[in-house]
Amino acid sequence: MKNFCIGLFGCLMLAFSGFSQEQGLEYYLPAGFTHDPGIPSPKSILGFEVGEWHASHDQVAQYFRVLAQTSDRVKLIEYGRTYEKRPLLMLVVTSPQNLRRLDEIKEQRRALRHKPEDANPEDTPFVMYLGHSVHGNEASAIQASIVTAYHFASAEEVGADLENMVLLIDPALNPDGVNRFASWVNSHKSYHLNGDRNNRELNEAWPGGRTNHYWFDLNRDWLPVQHPESRGRIRQIQEWLPNLVLDFHEMGPDATYFFQPGIPSRNNPLTPRKNIELTEKIAEYHARYLDEIGSLYYSRESFDDYYYGKGSTYPDIQGAVGILFEQASSRGHLQENQFGKISFPFTIRNQVRTALSSFEAARNLRLEMNQYMMEFYRQAKSEAGSDSNKAFIFGVNDDKARSYHLADILLHHDIRLYSLEEDIVVNGMPFEAKKSFIIPLDQPQYRLIKSMFETRTEFQDSLFYDVSTWNFPMAFQVNYQALSSRIVNLTNVEEITSEISLPEGSVMGAPGAYAYAFEWTDFYAPKAAYALMGKGYLLRVAHKPFKSQTEVDFGRGTILISKGNADVSDQSFFNDLETIAKDAGITIHAVPSGYTAGVNLGSPSMSVLRQPEIAIVVDRGVSASDAGEMWHLFDQRMDMPVTLVSTDRFSSADLDRYNVIIFPTGSYGILGKTGAEKLKAWTQKGGTLIARGAALNWLVSMELAAFSFVAEEPAQSNALQRPYENLASDRGARVTGGAIFKAKLDNTHPIGYGYSNPDLFVFKTGNQFLTPSKNPYANPLVYTDSPLASGYIHPSNLEKLKSSAVIQVAALGSGRIIGMVDNPNFRAFWFGTNKLFLNAVFFGQTIDGNSAR
């Protein structure tokens, strides 16, 4: 059979008639190119044709290394390692002459941002970044990168164009997910394909290959940069400042091919109109290249450019243009779809063709896009000059870690930042030296800073592909204020010129003290507590304030440390305290006597803590992202081991080895009555059960807890008839895709320990509204009666949200059930509410049963 087809339907007919997976490179690449025979083809290295099997990440990495060794146009950069220690690679492709002056090119490009008045856009090489498979099971992208890299490394006809261009080809933004998926489909592939959707090959096991090691969607992490894949990638983006960023994805098998622009009404208002015009110009090239091979495609009807934390939108706030590509997926090697069948090679070919169309667009628009980037930053400087605010200041006086982590994110995005070197008060709000930071707005990243600090409650459109807000100071629960020029000019600051690190902690006092204590206000206090318990020391939590003889005031949630049954010397004990305090960045104080002011150290208001032995229920029915955020918090931030218990193993597992069991949001019908009864017995014996989101509904259905919810009401309309075309938008407008709300915390409750301010910002997705318990002590966190802080929510949902409960505590025998409607660990960057979740883990055992519903 010949390796060609006429149009989409011709390709599908071939698929029906026993279409071969062994497509040669001529299937993917247009005619008219001469490739250097000295550059090895993919098949010569992989041992199979592209698209015949799913090349794993290590195989793609091997091929990229070969290209770097054999082509004088290519340099390979390793810019990091994943959690599973796979290399993060990027291929630099340009002319041999340019390869010898990459640092000079980077400086030319930095001038477009930092010195637009001195930049020379005509002589500055264009940079195009090609990012593939941020979702590991969207496999046509990484396979297309093999063909694209071969083509640009070896095609004689592109040599002259590369004199003015640099290509950055990242084959896999998510290597761990790519390998997980490739292993699945390859190990279930038959040599005789039929495309049956029931085939095991096309139905991945939980959690699938979409996410990274901790089950995070890395395409939401471009702005928070909480994972090594994102941190390394953003370093490269900020170093190279590409003009055009390509973001290759897949969607459902019954779709066609999407390229941007997206829905016009959903563009972020901070994105200049010129960006959209350039996107539309580039789209004409994609249309022509796909027309040539008869592929169906569309634009402007799906997706959006609102949230700047995605691969196709982050460039839009960087003076560049981001382009999203979405290819209908075969998921495996062949799959039935509404058009017939879709083959893996077919999906790869469309991705290759739009990479080539982007290359032609870049070549023709090089000067215009260089000028656009230069003008983007020139305008940003002008906007900063006319802004009545001249800087932002942020900080937390009782927790260095949250300020540090926010500062670290800002520095990652090439944002100029200063450390506050003196105590100041702004609008009655105190900011302490060494714990606060100032961001001047008069800098190139002015627009990005505004997007990270703004609050917005009015929108052109009521539908969002992702979240509608992402205010970082609210996420970190830090104090922040806008500053005038007068305050900025008079403040003593010091610029941070390199990466910062978490300030080290210390022990105040000497060996042999009566006891030692540290407050729970520091973000890493739970990490220290767990480490100390792991050493065998006795830890207690204070439910009432007290003052030591050294005049140190300790609030609720303070942890008291003594040797307990540990057989160690005073010096060894002290050494352990010093090591743990230093690592966690906390201050531990020696307390010379138990006769403290307020309550004494032997008071019954101090509870002995058990070391948390934690199980998180995972697998079928469970939200992988919710579970992964919990796992990541324990494993990466708090150095706490957890057991991931599969839902199909839960009923046979020995639960008595755990004292905390966590149910992420999800559907738990698989556990059945047997699993529910087992969980009930475990809780009654004194366990702490933490349930999130939809898991609360399952607990109610199994009669384990009596949570109640505001009923979901159908949309009401007095109209006899509404346009059918409005159906999707009318329904979508009622979805709470992600917004920030104000809540009131009882910080005398164990769930509220460590929070000095009872006013919290909570991130909410979804329309689950928890009715407050009639027992007012059972509602430690509730939404205010005027809750909207930033983002979009439908007016009818806002009414339901007002004064509803965020967290509620129930009792079952000697145990406690802590229900959390909203996600305190959202995307690993909501540092401000992590402590609520950790308090449930550490202090749930201490909550008085009389306070539960």
Secondary structure, DSSP 8 states (H G I E B T S, - for coil): --S--SHHHHHHHHHHTT--S---HHHHS-SS--B-TTS--HHHHHSS-BTTB---HHHHHHHHHHHHHH-TTEEEEEEEE-TT--EEEEEEE--HHHHTTHHHHHHHHHHHHH-TTT--TTTS-EEEEEEE-SSTT-THHHHHHHHHHHHHHHBGGGTTGGGGEEEEEES-S-HHHHHHHHHHHHHT--SS----TTSGGGS--TT-SSS-TT---GGG-TTT--SHHHHHHHHHHHHH--SEEEEEEEE-TT--EEES---GGGS-TTS-HHHHHHHHHHHHHHHHHHHHHT---B-SSS--S--TTSTTTGGGGTTSEEEEEEEE--SSSEEEETTEEEEHHHHHHHHHHHHHHHHHHHHHHHHHHHHHHHHHHHHHHHHHHH-S--EEEEE-TT-HHHHHHHHHHHHHTT---EEE-S-EEETTEEE-TTSEEEEESSSTTHHHHHHHH------S-S--SS-S---HHHHHT-EEEEE-HHHHHHS-EEE--S-------EEES-TT-SEEEE-S-STTHHHHHHHHHHTT-EEEEESS-EE-TT--EE-TT-EEEE-TT----HHHHHHHHHHHHHHHT-EEEEE--S--EES-TT-TTEEE-----EEEEESTTB-HHHHHHHHHIIIIIS----EEEETTTGGGS-GGG-SEEEE-SB--GGGHHHHHHHHHHHHHTT-EEEEETTHHHHHHHTTS----B----------S---GGGHHHHHHTT---SEEEEEEE-TTSGGGTT-S-SEEEEEE-SS--B---SSGGG-SEEEEEEEEEES---HHHHHHHTT-EEEEEEEETTEEEEEESS-TTGGGT-HHHHHHHHHHHHHGGGS-GGG--
